[in-house]
Amino acid sequence: MLKLNNTVLEIFCYKEYTKLSEMAKSTATDLPVLGTKHFALGVENIEQAKEFVIKNEIANDIEIKVGRLGEPYFFIKDPDGILVEIIEND
């Protein structure tokens, strides 16, 4: 559980689970499907976030893109293959 002021982020890990569908292994096929597929973390500087992720060997093949709302972002995956979006806040 992560708490920041009045905001709480809680992530669950289930012992019994259904494996991630092959269709959900990339953003191109995962995002158009209904349901919870990822969550986003806002950062002040997307370039610094990318450097942090690479330096700490969380992911290495990161491409920063600009979304429909004009905000730069990139995706990484958790150890179970769930997408995590890193997006720059205004």
C-alpha positions in Angstrom: 0.0 0.0 0.0 1.3 3.5 -1.0 -0.1 6.6 0.7 0.4 10.1 -0.4 -1.6 12.8 1.4 -5.2 11.7 0.9 -4.4 9.3 -2.0 -4.0 5.6 -1.5 -2.7 3.0 -4.0 -3.2 -0.6 -3.0 -2.1 -3.5 -5.2 -3.2 -7.0 -4.6 -1.4 -10.2 -5.3 -3.6 -13.3 -5.6 -2.2 -16.8 -5.0 -4.7 -18.3 -7.4 -5.0 -16.4 -10.6 -5.8 -16.6 -14.3 -2.8 -16.2 -16.6 -2.6 -13.1 -18.7 -4.0 -13.6 -22.2 -1.5 -13.6 -25.1 -3.7 -10.8 -26.5 -2.7 -8.6 -23.6 1.0 -8.7 -24.1 1.4 -5.4 -25.9 -0.2 -2.0 -25.7 -1.5 -2.3 -29.2 -3.8 -5.2 -28.4 -4.2 -4.7 -24.7 -5.5 -1.2 -24.4 -8.6 -1.5 -26.7 -10.0 -4.4 -24.6 -12.4 -3.5 -21.8 -11.3 -4.1 -18.3 -8.4 -3.1 -16.0 -5.2 -3.6 -17.9 -2.8 -1.1 -16.4 -2.4 1.8 -14.1 -0.4 5.0 -14.5 2.1 6.8 -12.3 2.6 10.5 -12.9 6.1 12.0 -12.8 7.4 15.5 -13.1 10.1 14.7 -15.7 9.6 11.8 -18.1 13.3 11.8 -19.2 14.5 11.5 -15.6 11.9 8.7 -15.0 13.3 6.8 -18.1 16.8 7.2 -16.8 15.8 5.9 -13.4 14.0 2.8 -14.9 17.0 2.0 -17.1 19.6 2.7 -14.3 17.8 0.4 -11.9 17.4 -2.3 -14.6 13.6 -2.3 -14.4 13.3 -2.1 -18.2 15.7 -1.3 -20.9 13.9 -0.9 -24.2 11.9 2.3 -23.5 10.3 4.5 -26.1 8.8 7.8 -25.0 5.7 8.6 -26.9 3.2 11.5 -26.8 -0.4 10.6 -26.0 -3.7 11.9 -27.4 -3.7 14.5 -24.7 -0.2 15.8 -25.5 1.5 14.2 -22.5 4.7 12.2 -22.9 4.6 8.7 -21.6 6.1 5.2 -21.7 5.1 1.7 -20.5 7.0 -0.9 -18.5 5.8 -4.3 -17.3 5.7 -5.7 -13.8 7.1 -9.2 -13.2 3.7 -10.7 -14.1 3.5 -8.8 -17.4 1.0 -6.2 -16.3 1.5 -2.9 -18.0 2.5 0.2 -15.9 2.2 3.5 -17.6 4.7 6.3 -16.6 3.3 9.7 -17.7 4.6 13.2 -17.3 2.3 15.5 -15.3 1.8 19.1 -16.4 
